Amino acid sequence: MSQDFDQRSNDALRTAAFEAKSEGHRAAGEHKLAELRRELDGIDEVLRAAIRDRIDVCVRVAHVKREHSIPMMQPGRVGLVTERAREFASANGLSPDFLEDLYRSMIAESCRVEDLIIDSPAAGLGPESER
């Protein structure tokens, strides 16, 4: 009977040691994950600021187009920008379709903002004037 007790005690100790090791391993993983998420948050902040800056430039482009009666839509420019995105993606191990889609979304927003400015009777429309 003493042997059964010893065996159960040893099994319980091994189980407890395994669980403690698993918890420590999981805690280390959670710590690394938190660090990576902070890194992603910093990248997202830079990305959002870059998108804002891009739209700000598009606002200035719209004012030039309005002032000089240049059509808002410039298909050649759209093609150039999306092709650059695809080439960058291919060269950097990313999906060209993903990056093109992302740029097409940004271009669509830029066109929306440009339309507001070009078609507006007031010259001061756009994100720049809202600050």
LOFITI-508992 format. One line per field, with one value per atom (N, C-alpha, C): residue number from 1; chain; atom name; z, y, x. Coordinates in steps of 0.05 Angstrom, whole numbers. Last residue first. Example, Ala and Ser with C-alpha at 12.3 -4.5 7.8 and 13.67 -1.06 7.14 Angstrom:
<pts>
nr (2; 2; 2; 1; 1; 1)
kette (A; A; A; A; A; A)
atom (N; CA; C; N; CA; C)
pz (142; 143; 157; 156; 156; 156)
py (-45; -21; 1; -114; -90; -66)
px (257; 273; 258; 264; 246; 264)
</pts>
This chain:
<pts>
nr (131; 131; 131; 130; 130; 130; 129; 129; 129; 128; 128; 128; 127; 127; 127; 126; 126; 126; 125; 125; 125; 124; 124; 124; 123; 123; 123; 122; 122; 122; 121; 121; 121; 120; 120; 120; 119; 119; 119; 118; 118; 118; 117; 117; 117; 116; 116; 116; 115; 115; 115; 114; 114; 114; 113; 113; 113; 112; 112; 112; 111; 111; 111; 110; 110; 110; 109; 109; 109; 108; 108; 108; 107; 107; 107; 106; 106; 106; 105; 105; 105; 104; 104; 104; 103; 103; 103; 102; 102; 102; 101; 101; 101; 100; 100; 100; 99; 99; 99; 98; 98; 98; 97; 97; 97; 96; 96; 96; 95; 95; 95; 94; 94; 94; 93; 93; 93; 92; 92; 92; 91; 91; 91; 90; 90; 90; 89; 89; 89; 88; 88; 88; 87; 87; 87; 86; 86; 86; 85; 85; 85; 84; 84; 84; 83; 83; 83; 82; 82; 82; 81; 81; 81; 80; 80; 80; 79; 79; 79; 78; 78; 78; 77; 77; 77; 76; 76; 76; 75; 75; 75; 74; 74; 74; 73; 73; 73; 72; 72; 72; 71; 71; 71; 70; 70; 70; 69; 69; 69; 68; 68; 68; 67; 67; 67; 66; 66; 66; 65; 65; 65; 64; 64; 64; 63; 63; 63; 62; 62; 62; 61; 61; 61; 60; 60; 60; 59; 59; 59; 58; 58; 58; 57; 57; 57; 56; 56; 56; 55; 55; 55; 54; 54; 54; 53; 53; 53; 52; 52; 52; 51; 51; 51; 50; 50; 50; 49; 49; 49; 48; 48; 48; 47; 47; 47; 46; 46; 46; 45; 45; 45; 44; 44; 44; 43; 43; 43; 42; 42; 42; 41; 41; 41; 40; 40; 40; 39; 39; 39; 38; 38; 38; 37; 37; 37; 36; 36; 36; 35; 35; 35; 34; 34; 34; 33; 33; 33; 32; 32; 32; 31; 31; 31; 30; 30; 30; 29; 29; 29; 28; 28; 28; 27; 27; 27; 26; 26; 26; 25; 25; 25; 24; 24; 24; 23; 23; 23; 22; 22; 22; 21; 21; 21; 20; 20; 20; 19; 19; 19; 18; 18; 18; 17; 17; 17; 16; 16; 16; 15; 15; 15; 14; 14; 14; 13; 13; 13; 12; 12; 12; 11; 11; 11; 10; 10; 10; 9; 9; 9; 8; 8; 8; 7; 7; 7; 6; 6; 6; 5; 5; 5; 4; 4; 4; 3; 3; 3; 2; 2; 2; 1; 1; 1)
kette (A; A; A; A; A; A; A; A; A; A; A; A; A; A; A; A; A; A; A; A; A; A; A; A; A; A; A; A; A; A; A; A; A; A; A; A; A; A; A; A; A; A; A; A; A; A; A; A; A; A; A; A; A; A; A; A; A; A; A; A; A; A; A; A; A; A; A; A; A; A; A; A; A; A; A; A; A; A; A; A; A; A; A; A; A; A; A; A; A; A; A; A; A; A; A; A; A; A; A; A; A; A; A; A; A; A; A; A; A; A; A; A; A; A; A; A; A; A; A; A; A; A; A; A; A; A; A; A; A; A; A; A; A; A; A; A; A; A; A; A; A; A; A; A; A; A; A; A; A; A; A; A; A; A; A; A; A; A; A; A; A; A; A; A; A; A; A; A; A; A; A; A; A; A; A; A; A; A; A; A; A; A; A; A; A; A; A; A; A; A; A; A; A; A; A; A; A; A; A; A; A; A; A; A; A; A; A; A; A; A; A; A; A; A; A; A; A; A; A; A; A; A; A; A; A; A; A; A; A; A; A; A; A; A; A; A; A; A; A; A; A; A; A; A; A; A; A; A; A; A; A; A; A; A; A; A; A; A; A; A; A; A; A; A; A; A; A; A; A; A; A; A; A; A; A; A; A; A; A; A; A; A; A; A; A; A; A; A; A; A; A; A; A; A; A; A; A; A; A; A; A; A; A; A; A; A; A; A; A; A; A; A; A; A; A; A; A; A; A; A; A; A; A; A; A; A; A; A; A; A; A; A; A; A; A; A; A; A; A; A; A; A; A; A; A; A; A; A; A; A; A; A; A; A; A; A; A; A; A; A; A; A; A; A; A; A; A; A; A; A; A; A; A; A; A; A; A; A; A; A; A; A; A; A; A; A; A; A; A; A; A; A; A)
atom (N; CA; C; N; CA; C; N; CA; C; N; CA; C; N; CA; C; N; CA; C; N; CA; C; N; CA; C; N; CA; C; N; CA; C; N; CA; C; N; CA; C; N; CA; C; N; CA; C; N; CA; C; N; CA; C; N; CA; C; N; CA; C; N; CA; C; N; CA; C; N; CA; C; N; CA; C; N; CA; C; N; CA; C; N; CA; C; N; CA; C; N; CA; C; N; CA; C; N; CA; C; N; CA; C; N; CA; C; N; CA; C; N; CA; C; N; CA; C; N; CA; C; N; CA; C; N; CA; C; N; CA; C; N; CA; C; N; CA; C; N; CA; C; N; CA; C; N; CA; C; N; CA; C; N; CA; C; N; CA; C; N; CA; C; N; CA; C; N; CA; C; N; CA; C; N; CA; C; N; CA; C; N; CA; C; N; CA; C; N; CA; C; N; CA; C; N; CA; C; N; CA; C; N; CA; C; N; CA; C; N; CA; C; N; CA; C; N; CA; C; N; CA; C; N; CA; C; N; CA; C; N; CA; C; N; CA; C; N; CA; C; N; CA; C; N; CA; C; N; CA; C; N; CA; C; N; CA; C; N; CA; C; N; CA; C; N; CA; C; N; CA; C; N; CA; C; N; CA; C; N; CA; C; N; CA; C; N; CA; C; N; CA; C; N; CA; C; N; CA; C; N; CA; C; N; CA; C; N; CA; C; N; CA; C; N; CA; C; N; CA; C; N; CA; C; N; CA; C; N; CA; C; N; CA; C; N; CA; C; N; CA; C; N; CA; C; N; CA; C; N; CA; C; N; CA; C; N; CA; C; N; CA; C; N; CA; C; N; CA; C; N; CA; C; N; CA; C; N; CA; C; N; CA; C; N; CA; C; N; CA; C; N; CA; C; N; CA; C; N; CA; C; N; CA; C; N; CA; C; N; CA; C; N; CA; C; N; CA; C; N; CA; C; N; CA; C; N; CA; C; N; CA; C; N; CA; C; N; CA; C; N; CA; C; N; CA; C; N; CA; C; N; CA; C; N; CA; C)
pz (-790; -767; -754; -835; -811; -787; -879; -868; -842; -890; -882; -869; -908; -881; -871; -943; -941; -913; -972; -962; -959; -990; -966; -955; -1033; -1038; -1014; -1049; -1029; -1033; -1085; -1091; -1072; -1102; -1082; -1091; -1135; -1142; -1123; -1112; -1139; -1145; -1061; -1063; -1091; -1071; -1054; -1058; -1103; -1115; -1098; -1065; -1087; -1100; -1033; -1021; -1044; -1070; -1056; -1046; -1082; -1103; -1091; -1033; -1044; -1065; -1031; -1011; -1020; -1074; -1074; -1054; -1056; -1079; -1081; -1015; -1008; -1032; -1045; -1024; -1017; -1077; -1090; -1069; -1037; -1051; -1065; -1023; -1003; -1016; -1073; -1061; -1040; -1077; -1097; -1086; -1034; -1033; -1054; -1050; -1024; -1025; -1098; -1098; -1073; -1081; -1098; -1099; -1017; -1038; -1055; -1006; -999; -1022; -1015; -1005; -995; -1039; -1010; -998; -1093; -1084; -1055; -1092; -1104; -1094; -1070; -1057; -1067; -1109; -1082; -1067; -1152; -1154; -1126; -1131; -1138; -1139; -1126; -1102; -1107; -1179; -1160; -1135; -1198; -1208; -1189; -1171; -1165; -1175; -1195; -1166; -1159; -1250; -1241; -1211; -1249; -1258; -1249; -1231; -1215; -1223; -1275; -1249; -1231; -1315; -1318; -1291; -1297; -1298; -1300; -1260; -1277; -1278; -1243; -1248; -1268; -1245; -1220; -1226; -1296; -1287; -1262; -1282; -1289; -1279; -1273; -1288; -1299; -1236; -1264; -1282; -1187; -1196; -1226; -1184; -1185; -1197; -1181; -1203; -1206; -1133; -1158; -1182; -1098; -1101; -1127; -1103; -1111; -1115; -1080; -1108; -1118; -1027; -1042; -1072; -1017; -1014; -1030; -1022; -1042; -1041; -976; -1001; -1023; -939; -938; -965; -951; -957; -957; -931; -959; -968; -877; -893; -923; -865; -861; -878; -875; -891; -889; -835; -864; -882; -790; -795; -824; -795; -795; -801; -791; -815; -817; -739; -761; -787; -712; -708; -731; -729; -737; -733; -703; -732; -742; -650; -659; -689; -650; -644; -653; -659; -680; -675; -609; -634; -657; -577; -573; -598; -596; -600; -596; -578; -607; -613; -523; -535; -564; -518; -510; -522; -534; -550; -544; -492; -519; -537; -451; -449; -477; -469; -467; -465; -466; -492; -491; -411; -428; -455; -397; -387; -404; -419; -429; -422; -387; -416; -429; -338; -342; -372; -348; -341; -345; -358; -379; -373; -307; -330; -353; -278; -271; -295; -302; -304; -297; -288; -316; -319; -232; -245; -274; -227; -217; -230; -248; -260; -252; -211; -239; -254; -164; -166; -195; -178; -172; -174; -183; -206; -202; -130; -152; -177; -105; -98; -120; -129; -133; -126; -109; -138; -144; -54; -65; -95; -52; -43; -55; -70; -86; -78; -29; -56; -73; 13; 15; -13; 0; 0; 0)
py (1429; 1429; 1455; 1431; 1423; 1424; 1439; 1463; 1457; 1388; 1408; 1432; 1358; 1353; 1375; 1406; 1383; 1381; 1472; 1447; 1426; 1526; 1516; 1490; 1547; 1536; 1522; 1535; 1547; 1532; 1503; 1532; 1546; 1440; 1459; 1488; 1406; 1412; 1433; 1400; 1410; 1420; 1379; 1405; 1417; 1332; 1351; 1379; 1305; 1313; 1335; 1296; 1314; 1324; 1258; 1284; 1304; 1217; 1228; 1256; 1206; 1216; 1229; 1187; 1211; 1223; 1140; 1161; 1187; 1113; 1119; 1141; 1107; 1124; 1132; 1071; 1098; 1117; 1027; 1039; 1067; 1018; 1026; 1038; 1002; 1027; 1036; 953; 973; 1000; 926; 931; 953; 922; 937; 945; 889; 917; 934; 842; 855; 884; 829; 835; 850; 818; 841; 849; 799; 794; 819; 802; 807; 800; 801; 777; 781; 845; 843; 820; 847; 848; 844; 848; 824; 824; 899; 874; 850; 932; 932; 906; 920; 914; 913; 939; 911; 903; 994; 978; 948; 1007; 1010; 993; 1000; 982; 984; 1041; 1013; 994; 1086; 1082; 1052; 1079; 1080; 1074; 1081; 1057; 1056; 1134; 1111; 1086; 1161; 1163; 1140; 1148; 1140; 1141; 1171; 1142; 1133; 1218; 1215; 1186; 1258; 1231; 1231; 1315; 1301; 1274; 1357; 1336; 1321; 1423; 1397; 1376; 1479; 1465; 1438; 1502; 1501; 1485; 1499; 1525; 1525; 1443; 1462; 1489; 1424; 1415; 1435; 1449; 1455; 1447; 1424; 1453; 1462; 1371; 1379; 1409; 1374; 1366; 1376; 1384; 1404; 1399; 1335; 1359; 1382; 1301; 1299; 1323; 1315; 1322; 1321; 1293; 1322; 1331; 1239; 1253; 1283; 1231; 1226; 1241; 1241; 1258; 1255; 1198; 1225; 1244; 1157; 1158; 1186; 1168; 1169; 1171; 1159; 1186; 1189; 1103; 1122; 1151; 1086; 1081; 1100; 1100; 1112; 1109; 1067; 1096; 1110; 1016; 1026; 1056; 1014; 1014; 1025; 1013; 1034; 1037; 964; 989; 1014; 928; 932; 958; 933; 940; 945; 913; 941; 951; 861; 878; 907; 844; 846; 863; 845; 862; 865; 806; 834; 853; 761; 770; 799; 757; 762; 773; 745; 768; 776; 697; 720; 746; 665; 670; 694; 665; 676; 683; 638; 666; 679; 588; 604; 633; 572; 574; 592; 571; 589; 593; 531; 558; 578; 487; 496; 525; 483; 489; 499; 469; 494; 502; 420; 443; 469; 390; 395; 419; 391; 402; 409; 363; 391; 405; 314; 329; 358; 299; 302; 319; 296; 315; 320; 255; 281; 302; 212; 220; 249; 210; 216; 226; 196; 220; 229; 146; 168; 195; 119; 122; 145; 121; 133; 138; 90; 118; 133; 41; 55; 85; 30; 34; 48; 24; 46; 52; -23; 0; 25)
px (-179; -160; -159; -208; -222; -205; -176; -191; -205; -157; -139; -153; -202; -191; -172; -245; -226; -215; -251; -262; -240; -244; -231; -241; -272; -246; -234; -340; -321; -294; -366; -364; -345; -336; -347; -345; -310; -338; -350; -260; -262; -290; -274; -259; -264; -300; -312; -300; -262; -288; -301; -222; -217; -243; -249; -241; -236; -254; -278; -272; -201; -219; -244; -184; -172; -190; -215; -219; -207; -192; -220; -227; -139; -145; -174; -147; -137; -142; -166; -183; -173; -121; -146; -166; -85; -81; -106; -109; -105; -101; -105; -132; -130; -49; -65; -92; -39; -29; -43; -66; -72; -64; -41; -70; -77; 12; 7; -23; 29; 10; 6; 100; 72; 54; 155; 142; 113; 176; 178; 162; 166; 194; 197; 110; 124; 153; 101; 91; 107; 123; 134; 126; 88; 117; 130; 40; 43; 72; 52; 44; 48; 61; 83; 77; 9; 30; 54; -18; -25; -4; 7; 8; 2; -6; 22; 25; -62; -48; -20; -69; -79; -65; -47; -34; -43; -83; -55; -40; -132; -128; -99; -149; -125; -119; -203; -194; -171; -209; -202; -190; -181; -200; -190; -164; -154; -174; -168; -188; -178; -134; -124; -143; -160; -150; -143; -169; -192; -182; -117; -135; -158; -101; -87; -105; -136; -137; -123; -120; -147; -149; -69; -72; -99; -85; -70; -71; -109; -125; -111; -65; -87; -105; -38; -26; -48; -75; -69; -56; -71; -96; -91; -19; -25; -50; -26; -8; -14; -60; -69; -53; -23; -48; -60; 15; 23; -2; -16; -6; 3; -25; -48; -39; 29; 13; -11; 42; 57; 41; 5; 4; 19; 21; -5; -7; 71; 70; 43; 52; 69; 70; 23; 9; 26; 66; 45; 30; 91; 105; 86; 51; 60; 75; 51; 27; 33; 101; 96; 71; 92; 113; 108; 51; 46; 66; 80; 57; 51; 116; 126; 104; 78; 96; 107; 57; 39; 56; 103; 90; 72; 110; 131; 120; 63; 67; 89; 73; 50; 54; 116; 119; 97; 90; 113; 118; 52; 44; 66; 87; 69; 59; 110; 127; 110; 65; 80; 97; 52; 33; 47; 97; 91; 72; 92; 116; 111; 44; 46; 70; 59; 37; 39; 99; 105; 84; 67; 89; 97; 32; 21; 43; 69; 53; 42; 87; 106; 91; 39; 53; 72; 30; 10; 23; 75; 71; 51; 65; 89; 86; 18; 18; 42; 38; 16; 15; 73; 84; 63; 39; 58; 69; 16; 0; 18)
</pts>
